[in-house]
């Protein structure tokens, strides 16, 4: 897929944009790949996100909530990490039944 690049880990790719790549955003509504086999909100955690500009200017930012969601379609397993404000990233790995990469 054009939206992902290899990570260096065998069979795992990371999204190239600044937001999670959800299945419904990647395939047309009538495409069978848009159909989810599994979907679950895993939970969330807090993470401090610091931009280089913030460090240079001495700004202190509060930790952001990061929401984790998983999805599976016929080709890939996806793990989405979504930060407050809508930014984030997605990891994917090929679906191989119970022996999936992710």
C-alpha positions, 0 to 999 in steps of 0.5 A: 500500500502507498500509505505505509513503509517498511519498519525494519521488522519483518512483515510490519509497516508504519503509516506515512501520514500524520494520522491513523490509517483506518480500514474504512479510509483506505478502501472504497465502501463496496470493496471487500477489503473494507469489511472488518473481521475484528475490531476492538478499542484496546484502551489508552495511555498518557504520553508526553509529546514534545516538538523540537520547537517546544524544547527550543522555546522552553515550553512544557506540554501536558501529556497527551492521551493516546488511544489504541484500537485494533482492526483486522481485514482479509489482508492485514492486522492494524494497530492504530495509535491516535493522539489528542487532536487527531494525529497518530500512526498505524502499524500493520502486518499481514493477516495469517489467521492465528499466527498473525504478525501483529 
